[in-house]
Amino acid sequence: MKPETEMREPLKSRHIPPDEKVSINPMQPPKYEVIFVHGRHIKMSPLAYKIFRLMEEGETVEEIKNRIKSDLGISLSVETISYLYESIVQRVQSITDSPSASESMRGFFLRRDLVSAHRVVKWSSYLSFFFTLPFKLLWLPLIMVVSWKVVLPFHAEHLTGGAWIIGYLLFVMSLLVHELGHSTALLRHQAQPGKIGVTLYLIYPAFYSDVTNAWLLPKWQRVEVDFGGIYLQGLLAILYGVTYLLTDASSLQIATVLIIYTMAFNLNPILKFDGYWLLSDLFEIPNLHAQIFHFPKLVFGCIRKGCRWPWTFFTTAFLVTYEIFVVLAVLLGIFYFPGIIEKAFVNLYRFALLLLSCANFTCHVSRGQVFEGLSAFILILGAMLSVINLMKWILTKVGTFSGKSKL
Protein backbone atom coordinates (compact mmCIF):
# COMPACT_ATOMS: atom_id res chain seq x y z
CA MET A 1 0.00 0.00 0.00
CA LYS A 2 1.48 3.31 -1.07
CA PRO A 3 0.80 6.82 0.14
CA GLU A 4 -2.73 8.05 0.29
CA THR A 5 -3.97 11.08 -1.56
CA GLU A 6 -6.44 13.89 -1.13
CA MET A 7 -9.14 14.35 -3.76
CA ARG A 8 -10.25 17.94 -4.14
CA GLU A 9 -12.22 17.83 -7.41
CA PRO A 10 -16.01 17.49 -7.22
CA LEU A 11 -17.31 13.96 -7.49
CA LYS A 12 -20.89 14.82 -8.44
CA SER A 13 -23.11 17.82 -9.09
CA ARG A 14 -24.83 19.50 -6.20
CA HIS A 15 -26.39 22.90 -5.44
CA ILE A 16 -24.34 25.65 -3.80
CA PRO A 17 -26.34 28.60 -2.47
CA PRO A 18 -25.75 31.89 -4.36
CA ASP A 19 -24.06 33.55 -1.41
CA GLU A 20 -21.41 30.85 -1.07
CA LYS A 21 -18.22 32.06 -2.67
CA VAL A 22 -15.25 30.02 -3.49
CA SER A 23 -11.89 31.59 -6.33
CA ILE A 24 -11.56 30.51 -12.09
CA ASN A 25 -8.56 32.03 -13.43
CA PRO A 26 -5.30 30.17 -12.79
CA MET A 27 -3.45 33.30 -13.90
CA GLN A 28 -5.44 35.55 -11.58
CA PRO A 29 -3.93 37.21 -8.49
CA PRO A 30 -5.19 35.63 -5.25
CA LYS A 31 -8.43 37.64 -5.12
CA TYR A 32 -11.21 35.72 -6.69
CA GLU A 33 -14.68 34.23 -6.45
CA VAL A 34 -15.72 30.63 -7.05
CA ILE A 35 -18.95 29.21 -8.38
CA PHE A 36 -19.99 25.56 -8.52
CA VAL A 37 -21.63 24.61 -11.82
CA HIS A 38 -22.48 21.06 -12.93
CA GLY A 39 -19.81 19.43 -10.78
CA ARG A 40 -17.11 22.01 -11.53
CA HIS A 41 -15.52 24.56 -9.25
CA ILE A 42 -14.93 27.55 -11.52
CA LYS A 43 -12.70 30.42 -10.44
CA MET A 44 -13.58 33.90 -11.63
CA SER A 45 -12.26 37.38 -11.20
CA PRO A 46 -14.48 39.50 -8.89
CA LEU A 47 -15.80 41.43 -11.91
CA ALA A 48 -16.70 38.28 -13.87
CA TYR A 49 -18.32 36.75 -10.79
CA LYS A 50 -20.36 39.90 -10.12
CA ILE A 51 -21.67 40.11 -13.69
CA PHE A 52 -22.44 36.39 -13.93
CA ARG A 53 -24.16 36.13 -10.55
CA LEU A 54 -26.29 39.28 -10.92
CA MET A 55 -27.43 38.35 -14.42
CA GLU A 56 -28.33 34.84 -13.21
CA GLU A 57 -30.36 36.44 -10.38
CA GLY A 58 -32.41 38.39 -12.95
CA GLU A 59 -31.10 41.94 -12.47
CA THR A 60 -31.16 44.27 -15.46
CA VAL A 61 -27.98 45.39 -17.18
CA GLU A 62 -28.55 48.94 -15.92
CA GLU A 63 -28.88 47.70 -12.33
CA ILE A 64 -25.70 45.64 -12.75
CA LYS A 65 -23.88 48.68 -14.09
CA ASN A 66 -24.77 50.63 -10.95
CA ARG A 67 -23.88 47.73 -8.63
CA ILE A 68 -20.45 47.31 -10.24
CA LYS A 69 -19.82 51.03 -9.92
CA SER A 70 -20.76 51.08 -6.22
CA ASP A 71 -19.21 47.73 -5.18
CA LEU A 72 -16.07 47.52 -7.33
CA GLY A 73 -15.55 51.15 -8.36
CA ILE A 74 -15.46 50.20 -12.06
CA SER A 75 -17.38 52.18 -14.69
CA LEU A 76 -18.67 50.05 -17.56
CA SER A 77 -21.14 50.77 -20.33
CA VAL A 78 -24.30 48.71 -20.78
CA GLU A 79 -22.93 47.34 -24.06
CA THR A 80 -19.67 46.24 -22.40
CA ILE A 81 -21.51 44.44 -19.60
CA SER A 82 -23.73 42.60 -22.11
CA TYR A 83 -20.69 41.57 -24.13
CA LEU A 84 -18.82 40.40 -21.03
CA TYR A 85 -21.78 38.37 -19.82
CA GLU A 86 -22.10 36.58 -23.16
CA SER A 87 -18.36 35.83 -23.09
CA ILE A 88 -18.57 34.53 -19.51
CA VAL A 89 -21.52 32.26 -20.32
CA GLN A 90 -19.65 30.83 -23.31
CA ARG A 91 -16.57 30.12 -21.19
CA VAL A 92 -18.59 28.51 -18.39
CA GLN A 93 -20.45 26.43 -20.95
CA SER A 94 -17.17 25.28 -22.52
CA ILE A 95 -15.96 24.15 -19.10
CA THR A 96 -19.14 22.34 -18.10
CA ASP A 97 -19.42 20.68 -21.54
CA SER A 98 -15.82 19.42 -21.40
CA PRO A 99 -15.10 15.88 -20.11
CA SER A 100 -16.44 15.25 -16.63
CA ALA A 101 -14.79 16.37 -13.42
CA SER A 102 -13.30 12.95 -12.96
CA GLU A 103 -10.97 13.76 -15.84
CA SER A 104 -9.20 16.26 -13.59
CA MET A 105 -8.24 13.26 -11.46
CA ARG A 106 -6.01 11.85 -14.17
CA GLY A 107 -4.13 8.80 -12.98
CA PHE A 108 -6.91 7.52 -10.70
CA PHE A 109 -8.41 4.13 -11.47
CA LEU A 110 -10.91 1.77 -9.87
CA ARG A 111 -12.21 4.17 -7.21
CA ARG A 112 -14.43 2.55 -4.59
CA ASP A 113 -16.07 4.22 -1.59
CA LEU A 114 -15.40 2.56 1.78
CA VAL A 115 -16.78 4.94 4.42
CA SER A 116 -19.96 6.98 3.96
CA ALA A 117 -19.93 10.75 4.43
CA HIS A 118 -22.21 10.43 7.47
CA ARG A 119 -19.81 8.04 9.19
CA VAL A 120 -16.81 10.18 8.23
CA VAL A 121 -18.41 13.19 9.93
CA LYS A 122 -19.13 11.13 13.04
CA TRP A 123 -15.60 9.76 13.32
CA SER A 124 -14.03 13.13 12.52
CA SER A 125 -15.99 14.80 15.32
CA TYR A 126 -14.39 12.38 17.79
CA LEU A 127 -10.89 13.09 16.45
CA SER A 128 -11.13 16.89 16.50
CA PHE A 129 -9.70 16.86 20.03
CA PHE A 130 -6.29 15.95 18.58
CA PHE A 131 -6.24 19.16 16.53
CA THR A 132 -6.05 21.35 19.63
CA LEU A 133 -3.02 23.55 20.30
CA PRO A 134 -1.18 21.32 22.84
CA PHE A 135 -1.05 18.41 20.39
CA LYS A 136 0.07 20.71 17.57
CA LEU A 137 2.93 22.11 19.65
CA LEU A 138 4.16 18.65 20.65
CA TRP A 139 3.80 17.08 17.20
CA LEU A 140 7.07 18.08 15.50
CA PRO A 141 9.40 17.49 18.52
CA LEU A 142 7.88 14.06 19.12
CA ILE A 143 8.12 13.13 15.42
CA MET A 144 11.82 14.03 15.53
CA VAL A 145 12.36 11.93 18.66
CA VAL A 146 10.55 8.93 17.19
CA SER A 147 12.53 9.24 13.93
CA TRP A 148 15.77 9.32 15.91
CA LYS A 149 14.98 6.54 18.37
CA VAL A 150 12.87 4.20 16.22
CA VAL A 151 13.41 4.85 12.50
CA LEU A 152 17.16 5.44 12.28
CA PRO A 153 18.15 2.28 14.23
CA PHE A 154 15.82 0.12 12.10
CA HIS A 155 17.31 -3.07 10.59
CA ALA A 156 15.14 -5.54 8.71
CA GLU A 157 17.50 -8.53 8.56
CA HIS A 158 16.34 -10.42 11.66
CA LEU A 159 12.63 -9.60 11.61
CA THR A 160 10.18 -12.48 11.28
CA GLY A 161 7.46 -12.82 8.64
CA GLY A 162 4.80 -12.56 11.34
CA ALA A 163 6.20 -9.23 12.52
CA TRP A 164 6.11 -7.90 8.96
CA ILE A 165 2.49 -8.97 8.47
CA ILE A 166 1.31 -7.38 11.73
CA GLY A 167 3.41 -4.26 11.12
CA TYR A 168 2.01 -3.87 7.63
CA LEU A 169 -1.57 -4.23 8.86
CA LEU A 170 -0.92 -1.54 11.48
CA PHE A 171 0.51 0.64 8.72
CA VAL A 172 -2.56 0.13 6.50
CA MET A 173 -4.74 1.20 9.43
CA SER A 174 -2.71 4.43 9.58
CA LEU A 175 -3.67 5.20 5.97
CA LEU A 176 -7.32 5.34 6.97
CA VAL A 177 -6.34 7.55 9.91
CA HIS A 178 -4.53 9.80 7.44
CA GLU A 179 -7.71 10.35 5.43
CA LEU A 180 -9.67 11.02 8.61
CA GLY A 181 -7.07 13.68 9.36
CA HIS A 182 -8.07 15.58 6.21
CA SER A 183 -11.75 15.17 7.03
CA THR A 184 -11.30 16.22 10.66
CA ALA A 185 -9.41 19.38 9.70
CA LEU A 186 -12.17 20.21 7.23
CA LEU A 187 -14.92 19.61 9.79
CA ARG A 188 -13.15 21.83 12.35
CA HIS A 189 -13.59 24.72 9.94
CA GLN A 190 -17.34 24.08 9.61
CA ALA A 191 -17.12 22.49 6.15
CA GLN A 192 -18.67 19.13 5.35
CA PRO A 193 -16.27 16.27 4.53
CA GLY A 194 -17.24 13.62 2.01
CA LYS A 195 -16.62 9.91 1.62
CA ILE A 196 -13.41 7.98 2.14
CA GLY A 197 -12.49 5.29 -0.35
CA VAL A 198 -9.75 3.32 -2.03
CA THR A 199 -8.32 3.76 -5.52
CA LEU A 200 -5.34 3.04 -7.74
CA TYR A 201 -3.31 6.18 -8.41
CA LEU A 202 -0.91 5.53 -11.31
CA ILE A 203 0.72 2.35 -9.90
CA TYR A 204 0.02 3.07 -6.23
CA PRO A 205 -2.87 1.56 -4.27
CA ALA A 206 -4.15 4.49 -2.22
CA PHE A 207 -6.89 5.68 0.08
CA TYR A 208 -8.59 8.98 -0.72
CA SER A 209 -10.91 11.41 1.04
CA ASP A 210 -13.36 13.76 -0.65
CA VAL A 211 -12.54 17.21 0.72
CA THR A 212 -14.03 19.16 -2.20
CA ASN A 213 -15.55 21.64 0.23
CA ALA A 214 -12.06 22.80 1.14
CA TRP A 215 -12.41 25.13 -1.87
CA LEU A 216 -14.92 27.07 0.22
CA LEU A 217 -12.31 27.85 2.90
CA PRO A 218 -9.76 30.68 3.07
CA LYS A 219 -6.10 30.01 2.34
CA TRP A 220 -4.69 28.99 5.73
CA GLN A 221 -7.65 26.79 6.57
CA ARG A 222 -7.15 24.94 3.27
CA VAL A 223 -3.47 24.52 4.15
CA GLU A 224 -4.50 22.96 7.48
CA VAL A 225 -6.79 20.54 5.62
CA ASP A 226 -3.91 19.64 3.28
CA PHE A 227 -1.56 18.88 6.19
CA GLY A 228 -4.24 17.33 8.40
CA GLY A 229 -3.67 13.83 7.03
CA ILE A 230 0.07 13.81 7.67
CA TYR A 231 -0.53 15.41 11.06
CA LEU A 232 -2.99 12.81 12.37
CA GLN A 233 -1.04 9.93 10.85
CA GLY A 234 2.06 11.34 12.56
CA LEU A 235 0.28 11.23 15.93
CA LEU A 236 -0.40 7.53 15.34
CA ALA A 237 3.27 7.02 14.43
CA ILE A 238 4.21 8.67 17.73
CA LEU A 239 1.89 6.28 19.57
CA TYR A 240 3.36 3.27 17.75
CA GLY A 241 6.93 4.48 18.29
CA VAL A 242 6.57 5.18 22.01
CA THR A 243 4.83 1.82 22.52
CA TYR A 244 7.69 0.09 20.66
CA LEU A 245 10.27 1.75 22.91
CA LEU A 246 8.35 0.48 25.96
CA THR A 247 7.62 -3.06 24.71
CA ASP A 248 10.27 -3.77 22.02
CA ALA A 249 7.55 -5.17 19.74
CA SER A 250 9.20 -5.33 16.30
CA SER A 251 5.85 -5.08 14.45
CA LEU A 252 5.33 -1.62 15.97
CA GLN A 253 8.78 -0.55 14.80
CA ILE A 254 7.98 -1.75 11.27
CA ALA A 255 4.68 0.17 11.26
CA THR A 256 6.38 3.32 12.58
CA VAL A 257 9.10 3.18 9.93
CA LEU A 258 6.56 2.68 7.13
CA ILE A 259 4.46 5.60 8.39
CA ILE A 260 7.39 8.02 8.69
CA TYR A 261 8.63 7.20 5.19
CA THR A 262 5.09 7.48 3.83
CA MET A 263 4.68 10.89 5.45
CA ALA A 264 7.88 12.06 3.76
CA PHE A 265 6.81 10.64 0.39
CA ASN A 266 3.43 12.32 0.75
CA LEU A 267 5.16 15.72 0.63
CA ASN A 268 6.08 14.94 -2.99
CA PRO A 269 4.83 17.98 -4.99
CA ILE A 270 4.84 16.32 -8.41
CA LEU A 271 2.17 13.67 -7.88
CA LYS A 272 -1.20 14.68 -6.45
CA PHE A 273 -0.33 13.83 -2.88
CA ASP A 274 -0.48 16.21 0.07
CA GLY A 275 2.65 18.14 -0.91
CA TYR A 276 1.03 19.11 -4.21
CA TRP A 277 -2.13 20.47 -2.57
CA LEU A 278 -0.11 22.14 0.19
CA LEU A 279 1.94 24.17 -2.29
CA SER A 280 -1.08 24.88 -4.48
CA ASP A 281 -3.02 26.35 -1.55
CA LEU A 282 -0.03 28.02 0.11
CA PHE A 283 0.74 30.05 -3.03
CA GLU A 284 -2.96 30.17 -4.04
CA ILE A 285 -2.32 28.68 -7.47
CA PRO A 286 -5.14 26.30 -8.43
CA ASN A 287 -4.42 23.47 -10.86
CA LEU A 288 -0.70 23.58 -10.16
CA HIS A 289 0.00 20.90 -12.76
CA ALA A 290 -1.61 23.08 -15.42
CA GLN A 291 0.84 25.88 -14.66
CA ILE A 292 3.62 23.74 -16.14
CA PHE A 293 2.04 24.56 -19.51
CA HIS A 294 0.59 28.01 -18.71
CA PHE A 295 3.67 29.58 -17.16
CA PRO A 296 5.98 29.43 -20.22
CA LYS A 297 3.13 30.68 -22.44
CA LEU A 298 2.55 33.63 -20.13
CA VAL A 299 6.26 34.50 -19.98
CA PHE A 300 6.71 34.46 -23.75
CA GLY A 301 3.41 36.29 -24.24
CA CYS A 302 4.49 39.06 -21.89
CA ILE A 303 7.88 39.33 -23.58
CA ARG A 304 6.31 39.64 -27.01
CA LYS A 305 3.24 41.78 -26.32
CA GLY A 306 3.68 43.06 -22.79
CA CYS A 307 1.24 42.32 -19.97
CA ARG A 308 0.39 43.03 -16.36
CA TRP A 309 2.25 40.33 -14.40
CA PRO A 310 -0.34 38.50 -12.26
CA TRP A 311 1.88 37.18 -9.44
CA THR A 312 4.06 38.50 -6.67
CA PHE A 313 7.84 38.04 -6.71
CA PHE A 314 7.72 35.09 -4.27
CA THR A 315 4.97 33.32 -6.22
CA THR A 316 6.90 33.81 -9.45
CA ALA A 317 10.08 32.46 -7.83
CA PHE A 318 8.15 29.44 -6.62
CA LEU A 319 6.68 28.75 -10.08
CA VAL A 320 10.12 28.97 -11.69
CA THR A 321 11.54 26.56 -9.09
CA TYR A 322 8.58 24.20 -9.46
CA GLU A 323 8.87 24.25 -13.26
CA ILE A 324 12.58 23.37 -13.10
CA PHE A 325 11.95 20.68 -10.47
CA VAL A 326 9.20 19.00 -12.52
CA VAL A 327 11.22 19.12 -15.75
CA LEU A 328 14.24 17.52 -14.04
CA ALA A 329 12.02 14.85 -12.46
CA VAL A 330 10.44 14.04 -15.84
CA LEU A 331 13.86 13.83 -17.51
CA LEU A 332 15.13 11.49 -14.80
CA GLY A 333 11.99 9.40 -15.18
CA ILE A 334 12.46 9.18 -18.96
CA PHE A 335 16.10 8.20 -18.45
CA TYR A 336 15.52 5.48 -15.83
CA PHE A 337 12.01 4.25 -16.67
CA PRO A 338 12.90 2.01 -19.66
CA GLY A 339 15.53 0.18 -17.60
CA ILE A 340 13.10 -0.27 -14.70
CA ILE A 341 10.40 -1.67 -17.00
CA GLU A 342 12.91 -3.95 -18.71
CA LYS A 343 14.01 -5.34 -15.35
CA ALA A 344 10.35 -5.77 -14.33
CA PHE A 345 9.66 -7.84 -17.46
CA VAL A 346 12.73 -9.99 -16.78
CA ASN A 347 11.64 -10.59 -13.17
CA LEU A 348 8.09 -11.39 -14.24
CA TYR A 349 9.36 -13.81 -16.90
CA ARG A 350 11.59 -15.60 -14.38
CA PHE A 351 8.74 -15.76 -11.89
CA ALA A 352 6.41 -17.23 -14.52
CA LEU A 353 9.02 -19.89 -15.42
CA LEU A 354 9.45 -20.68 -11.74
CA LEU A 355 5.70 -21.15 -11.30
CA LEU A 356 5.57 -23.43 -14.36
CA SER A 357 8.39 -25.53 -12.94
CA CYS A 358 6.36 -25.89 -9.74
CA ALA A 359 3.52 -27.65 -11.54
CA ASN A 360 4.68 -30.95 -10.03
CA PHE A 361 4.86 -29.42 -6.52
CA THR A 362 8.55 -30.30 -6.15
CA CYS A 363 10.11 -26.82 -6.24
CA HIS A 364 10.66 -24.22 -3.53
CA VAL A 365 9.67 -20.57 -4.01
CA SER A 366 11.15 -18.08 -1.55
CA ARG A 367 9.34 -15.05 -0.21
CA GLY A 368 11.86 -12.84 -2.03
CA GLN A 369 11.01 -14.43 -5.38
CA VAL A 370 7.28 -14.02 -4.76
CA PHE A 371 7.82 -10.37 -3.81
CA GLU A 372 9.90 -9.70 -6.95
CA GLY A 373 7.34 -11.37 -9.19
CA LEU A 374 4.32 -9.58 -7.75
CA SER A 375 6.17 -6.24 -7.71
CA ALA A 376 7.06 -6.66 -11.38
CA PHE A 377 3.46 -7.48 -12.26
CA ILE A 378 2.10 -4.43 -10.38
CA LEU A 379 4.73 -2.15 -11.95
CA ILE A 380 4.00 -3.33 -15.49
CA LEU A 381 0.22 -3.09 -14.94
CA GLY A 382 0.61 0.42 -13.51
CA ALA A 383 2.79 1.46 -16.44
CA MET A 384 0.18 0.19 -18.90
CA LEU A 385 -2.61 2.02 -17.11
CA SER A 386 -0.53 5.20 -17.03
CA VAL A 387 0.14 5.00 -20.77
CA ILE A 388 -3.58 4.46 -21.45
CA ASN A 389 -4.42 7.44 -19.24
CA LEU A 390 -1.81 9.57 -21.01
CA MET A 391 -3.24 8.69 -24.41
CA LYS A 392 -6.76 9.62 -23.22
CA TRP A 393 -5.36 12.92 -21.98
CA ILE A 394 -3.69 13.65 -25.33
CA LEU A 395 -6.84 12.74 -27.27
CA THR A 396 -9.00 15.06 -25.18
CA LYS A 397 -6.43 17.87 -25.66
CA VAL A 398 -4.20 19.53 -23.13
CA GLY A 399 -6.65 22.32 -22.32
CA THR A 400 -9.37 20.41 -20.51
CA PHE A 401 -8.06 20.67 -16.93
CA SER A 402 -10.91 21.49 -14.52
CA GLY A 403 -10.71 25.19 -13.70
CA LYS A 404 -8.09 25.93 -16.37
CA SER A 405 -10.16 28.40 -18.36
CA LYS A 406 -9.70 32.07 -17.56
CA LEU A 407 -12.42 34.62 -17.00
Summary of the structure (lengths in Angstrom):
residues: 407
radius of gyration: 24.6
end to end distance: 40.5
largest distance: 88.0
contacts: 1247
relative contact order: 0.13
helix: 65%
strand: 9%
